[in-house]
């Protein structure tokens, strides 16, 4: 009966619509004699302005990235994810890899591919609220072969109102043969690539608190020991061979170093406020570093400021930001080359390999766009302009800048679920023509989803 009534209602609606359409011309002829057509949109007869025309400029500029984000990423992924959810796959996978009534413990396999480096596979295990509320344990490890190993153990205690504060103890060991070194300064070339190996042991104590939703304060104390070895990858040149043939060794390379680091970071980010459609974000950090083997010290510090706009109140966020970073020795000492300011990889200018650009300071401007794809995933696009320079941006010149562009998918909370799919490119300096100098492709996760 319900279906019959629905069909009857539909037929009645169609007949009524046809009657109204047939009567429309006659009614229009009658009413046209009585009154003018109302100004429904409220614009009156105002002429087109220069501002109206200017709006087409950003529309045309943003059209290519919009088409890529909409038809290459969002819609295909949305279709696949919706199908998987209807089939119950995410819940089934989550239940398989996690345990307990609240899924407080579990494990996930991990894999990470970064074009230009060795591929790694591993395992991520966790136990939240281990033994008591607010006590979390994490153990993760990965390997890319017999001389590529990494392992990390962390223990976190969450406390305070809403458990917005925490202490974290972390121990980590990394041994890799495929690190990149191109030299220092803004003008390094793609053909200058040399590989080296590094063994690093590190312990870290972190205190973190959120006085407000938008504010984060973090204090870290780190003890780090680093040794260098020849290493290598594919047929790339090795830094050890170049040093043996007369190249001046970068600071710290021949002897390694042991470092005590004390760092303070403070950030304010109105993007954390869900009701805020537009706003600002800013952050600053500074660290005192003591190199124990050479009895030398140096400081590192930097800041980032920017603003954002949620274009439709649905998490499609456009942001513009500027970042500066510095590293200064104290009393004329040296800074180990792996502790200098670097760009690329997980740092700004992500279209470049990790460690591709290194020197005493850096400046970067970033235009970014992020949009939601799934509960755990965001799409992202970044356009960046910047480079590294000498002491306190010495030698800064617009001609020395490079550009970087990336598009991809990333976790909504990278610190907890480090999934990443990214394609990026980076350029030579504008002075050298601004041609593409780097092509980067990354896919994988280092943490559990």
N, C-alpha and C positions, 0 to 999 in steps of 0.2 A: 504493500500500500504506500509506503514511504516513497519508493521509487516511482510509482505512478503519479503521486502528488507532485514530485519534483519535476517530472516530465511535463505534467499539465501546466505547472507554473512557468516553466521555460517557454512553452508554446504561447501562453498568454502574453508573456513579456515581449516575445518576438512580434506578435500581431500588433500590440500597442506601439511598439517602436516603429513599425511600418506605417501605421496610421499617422503618427506624429511627423514622420519624414514626408509623407504625402501632403500633409497640411502646411508644412513649413513654408513653401514658396508663397502661398496665399497670405499667410500670417505676416511674412516679411514685407509683402507689398503693402499691406494695410498699415503696419507699424512704421514703415519708412516715411509715410506721410505725416505721422504724428510726432516723431522725435528722432534725433540723430543717434548714431551708434554710440553706446557708452564707452568711456575710456577705462576699460577693465583693468589694465595693468598699471594705471596711474602715471604713465610717462607723458601723457599729453602729446603734443606735436613737436617736442623738443628735437632739434637736429642731432645727428651723430657727432660726438665730440672726439677730440684727440685721445682722450683717455679710453674711450670705447675701442678705438682702433689699436691703441697700445696694448690692450689686453690680449690681442691675438699673437703678440710676440712670444710671451711665455707659453701660451698654448701650443704654438708651433714648435718651440724649442723642446718642450716636455712631451711632445707627441711620440717620438721614437721610444724613449724609456717607458712611457705609459703602455704602448702597444706590446713591448717586451714583457713588462711586468704582468699585464693583464692576460695576454694570450699565450705566452711561453711559460710563465710560472704559475700565476694564481689559478687560472681556470683548469689547466690540466691537473695540477696538484689537488685542487679542490675536488675535482671529479674522482681522482684516485682515492683520496682520503675519505670522501663520502661513501664510496663503494666499500672500502675496507671497514668503515664503521658500521655500515648496514650488515656486513657479514660477521661483525663481532671480532675482527682480527686484533685490534689494539688491546681490547680487554683480555682476550685469550693470551696474547703474548705477555702482557703485564702480569697476569696471574701466574704464568709459567715461570717467570724469572724472579718473582717476589714471593715473600713468605709472611705468615702471620696474619691475624685478623685485620690489621691496619696497613698491611704491606710495608712494615717498617724495616724489613731486611730483604736482601736479594743480591743478584749479580747480573751483569750484562757483558756480553762480549763487545770488544771495541776494535775498530780498524781506522787507520788514518793514512790518506794518500795526499801528499803535497808534491806536485810535479817539480822535479829537481832535487828531491830528497828520497831517502829510502822509505818504502811503505812499511808501516808497523801494524801489528795486531796485538791484542791484549785482553785483559779482564778487569772489570770494575766491580768491586763488591762494597756493600754498605750495610750498616745496621744503625738505624735511627732509634733514639730513645733506648739505647743499650743499657739495660740494668736499671735505668731511672729516666724520668722525663727530662728532655733537654740534653741528653748525652749521646753524641753521634760518633760513629766510627766509620772510616773509609780506608780501603786498601785497594790500590790499583797498580797494575804493572803492564808493561808492553815490551815487545821486542821486534827488531827489524833485522835479526841475524845475530850471530854469536858475539859480535863486537858492538851491537846496538841494543842496549838494555836500559830500562828505566823502571823505578819502583817508588811509590809514595805511600806513606801511612800518615793519616791525620786523625786527631781526636779533638772534638769540639764540645764545649759546654755552653749551652744557651741558657740565659737567665734574665731576670728582671721582668717588668710589666710587658706582657705580650712576647716575652723571650726575644726582645729586640736588641739584646747585647750578647756578646759571646767571647770566649777565649778559645783559641785554636792552637794546638801543638802539632807541628808537621815535621816529618823527616823524609828526605828525598835523596835518591841517588840516580844519576844520569851518566851514561857512557855512550857517546855517539861518534862516528867517524866522518860525518858528512856535513859539518858546518861550513858556511861560506865566508870568504873574506875577499873583498874587492879593493882594499886600501881605504884610506880616509879622505874625507873632503867631498865637496859637491860635484866634482868633475870626473869621478871614477867611471870607467867604461865597462861594458858587458864582457869584453874580452880579457879583463884583468882578473877573472874569477880564479881563486885558489881554494882548495879544501884543507881542512884541518880537523883533527879529532880532539875531543874534550871529555874529561872525566870530572864530574862535579858531585860533591857531597854537601848537603845543606840541611840545617835545622832552623826552624822558624817558630817564633811565638807571636801570635796576633791577637790584639784586642780590638773589637769592633762594636760600635754602638750606633743606634739611630735615635737621636733625641726627638726627631719628628719624622714623618713619613718621607719628606723630601731631603732630609739631612743625614749624611753618613760621616762618621769620624772613625778613622782606623789608625792604629799604632802598631808597628812591627819591629821586632828585634830578630836579626838574621845572622847566623854564623855560616860562612860559605868557604869551602876549600876547592880550588880548581887546579887541575893539571892538564897540560896540553900534550898531544901526541900526533904523529904524522897523519893518520886517518887517510881519507880519500873516498871518491865516488866516481864510478864509471871511469872515463879516461881524462877527467879534469886534472889540471895541474895541482900540485900539492904545495902548501905554504912551507913545509919543512924543506923541500928541495930548493925552493927559491931562496930561503934564508941561507942554506948551505952554499948556494952559488953567489952570495954576496948581497942579497936584499936585506935592508935594515929590518930586524925583527920588530914587530909591533910591541908596545909596552906590555910586559908581563908574560910574553909568549915563551921565552926560554926557561923561566924559573917557576911559572905558575904563581898563585897567590892565595892568601888566606885573608878573608874579609869579615869584619864585624860591621854590621849595618843597622842603623836606627832610623826608622822612617815614620813620618806622620803625614796622613792624607785626610783632607776634608773636602766634601762635595755637597753641593746643593742642587737638586734636580727636580724642577716642577713637573717633569714628565711622569714622575711617580704619583702625582696627584691626578686621579682618574677623572675628576670633574673639570680639570683645567684644560681648556682647548688650546691656549697659547701661553707661552711663558719663557722663562730663562733657565739656564743651567750653568754651573760654574764649579770648578774644582782646582785645588792647589795641593802640591805635595813637595816635601823636602826631606832629604836624607843626609845623615852624617856617616861617612864611610872611613874606617880605619883599616889599612892594609898592614897586617901584622908582620909579614916576612920582611918587608922593606921599611917598616916603621914610617909609613907615609899615610897621609889622609887627604880626602877630597870630599866635596859636597856635590849632590845632584838635586835639582829642583826644577819645577815647571808649573804651568797653569793652563787651564782650558776654560774658555767662556763661549757661550752661544745662546741662541734662541730657537724656538720651535713653534710650529703651527700644525694643529690637527685639522686637516682640510675639510673633513666631513663628520667629525665627532665619532668616528668609528675606528680610530687607531691608525689612520693613514697620516703619518707625521712627516713633515718636511722640516729640516733643521739646518742651520748655518752656524759653524763654529770655527774658532781659531785656537791653535795650540802652540805653545812655546816650551822648549826644554833646554836645560843647561847642565854642564858638568865642569866643575872648577877644582883644580888641585890646590891644596894648602901648602904654604912654605915651599913652593917650587917643585913639589914632587910630581910623579907620573901617575896617570890613571890607566889601569889595565885596559887593553883595547876592547875587551868584551863588556866593560862597565861604562863605556862611553854612551852618548846619546845615539840611539839607532832608530831607523825607520824601516818599515816593511814587515811582513809577517803579520803578527797580531797587533803590531804598533801602527800608528798612522801611516798613510801611503801604502795601503794594503795590496795594491797591485804589484808591489815589489816583493821579492823573496825576503825572508827573515834575515836581518843583518846586511841587506844590500847596501844601505847607506849608513855611514857612521862618522861622527866627529864630535866636537865639543858642544855644539848647540844645534837647534833645529827650529824651524817655523813652518806651520802647515795651516792652510785654510780648507775647510771641508763643507761641501753641500751634500746632504744625505736625505734619503727618502726611505721610510720603513712602513710596511703594511702587514696586517695579520693574514696568515694563511691557515693556521690551525691553532689549537689551544697552546701547543708547545713551540710553534714555529712562526717566524716572521720572514717576509721577503725584505731584501735590503738592496739599495743602490747608493754608491758613494762616488762623488767626483771631488778629487783633492788636488791641491797645488801646494808644493813646498819643497824643502830640501834641507840637508845638513850644512852647517857652516862652522867657521872657526870660533874662537873664544868670543862669547857674548854676541853672536851673529856677525862676527867680523867677516867681511867680504860679501855681505848680503847684497844681492843685485837681482832685480826682476828677471834678468837674462839667465841667471843661474838656477832658476826654479825648474821643477819638473812637474808633470801632471800624472795622476793615477786615477783609474776608473775601475770600479768593481760592481758586479751584480751577483746576487746569490740568495741563499736561504741560511738563516742562523737561528739558534735557540732563543726563546724569549728571555731565558735566564742563563747566559753562557757559563756563569760560575758554577751552576749546578748541573746543567745538561749541555755539554760542550759540543753539540752537533754543528757542522758547518759544511755548506756546499757553496763554493765561490769560484767565479771566473773573473780574472782581473788582468789589466795591462798597466804598464808604467813606461815612462818616456825618458829619453835623454834630456839634457837641459835645453831650454828654449834657445840658448846661445848656439847649441850644436844642431839645431833644427827641430827639436821636439819630436823626433821620430820614436816609434815604439821600441823600447829597449828591453822590456821584460814582459813575459806572458806567464801567468800563474793560474793553476787550476788546483783546487783543494776539495776533497770530499772525505767525510768521516767524522768520528766522534772520539774524544779522549775521556769522556765521562759517560755515565749511564744515562739513558733517556728516561 
